[in-house]
Amino acid sequence: MRQFFADTWQKAIQNVPLDAMEQQVAKVIEMHPEYHAMLNNAKHLGNDYLPEMGETNPFLHMGMHLGLQEQVVLDQPAGIQAIYSQLGERLKDVHETEHAMMDCLGEALWQAQQNGGLPDESAYFSCLTQLVNPKED
């Protein structure tokens, strides 16, 4: 998968025609200029990224963008398209919108890993809903 990201980026910057998936990946990479140099240098593709060292795995991060985008296209969980639209209208920035929603996705995935099960879709959707309808304290 890492090589696919790197190959897609190389094709994009060389203006080589991209298939639909490559176009989607290239758009996500374009939103992350901080990863461009890494993707241009194949020796970095095998790097370990350790959260305990304050590192973010760029492939996981970009993969979460793609996963979220797929959820929105499919409207799965039901209602996520509306939340994406509402939050996007408020934030006026696709990247910021996706990052806010990815915080909920990341939490759902982390909880599932901790519990040794599947993500709790209800808790995930509740977190997403809070982004557009925060509880009053």
N, C-alpha and C positions, 0 to 999 in steps of 0.2 A: 504494500500500500504506500509506503514511504517513497518508493521508486516511482510509483504512479504519479504522486504529487509532483515530484521533481521533473519527471518527463513532461507532464502536462504544463508545468511552468515554463520549461524550455520551449515547448511548442508555442505557447502563448506569446512569449517575448520575441520569438522568431516569426510571428504572424503565420504560423502553419495552421491550416484548418483544424478545428477541434470538433469532436463529436459532442453530443448533448451533455454527457457526464463530464467530459473535460471542460466544457464551457462553464459548468456550474462550479467545478473545482477551481478553475482559473479566476472566477469572480471572487471566490472566498480568499484565494491567495492574494489577489489585488488589494483586498481590504486589510491585508496584514503585511505592510512593507517591512516590518521588523523580521519577517521570515524569509525575505527574498534572498539575502546573501547566503543563508543556510541552504536554501533550495538550489542555489547556483553552485554549491560545493558538495559533491557527492560524498566526500569523506565524513561529512556531518550527518549523513542520513542514518548511521548506526548509533548515534549518540544516545546515551541513557539520559532521561530527564527526571530528576529526583525532586518530588514536591517538598520533601523534608529539607532540601537545600534551597528552597524558594524558586525552583525551576518549573516552568510550564512546558509540558510536552506540546510542541506546535502541531504535531500530527493529530493528537487527541483533540486539541482545541479546534483545529480546522474541521476535523471529523464531526465534532459536536455541532458546528455551524451547519454542516451538510445534513446531519440527522434532524436537526430542528427544522431546516428548510423542507425536508421531506415530510415531516409531521404536519407542517403548515399546508403544503400542497394537498396532502391526503385528508386534512382536517381530522387528524387522529392524534391525541384524543379529540373527540367532537367538541368544537368550540374554540380550538386553538387558533384557527384562522381569524376569528373575530378578535381575540385577544391580541394577536400579532398586529392586526390593522389598527386597533384602538391605541395600543402602546406606541406603534409607529407614528400615528398622527400626533400623539402627545410629545414624543421625543424628537421627531423630525429627523431621525438618523437610523438607517437600516442596521448599521453595525452596532450601535448602542442598543437598539431594540433587541437584536439577537443576543447580545451579551447579557442583558437583563434576564431574558428568558432562559438562556443557557445556565444561569446560576441555579434556576429551579431544576433544570434537567440534570445538572451535575449533582445537586443535592439528592435527587431521586435515585440516581445511579449509585451514589455513595451509600445511601441507606440500604439499597438492595444488596450491595456487596457486603455491608456489615451484617445484614440479616440472612445472607445466604439464600436469597430468593429473588423473585422478580420485582421490578420497580412497582411501587404503589401508585397506580395511575390517579387515584382519587387525591392523594397527597400532592402529587405533581400538579394536577389541575388546580388544586386549591392554592398552591404557591403561585401559579401563573395568574390566577384570578386576582390575587392580592396585588399584583403589579398594576392592574388597571382600576381596582376598587380596594384601595388600602383600608384596613380596619381603622376606625376612629378609636383613639385611646382615651 
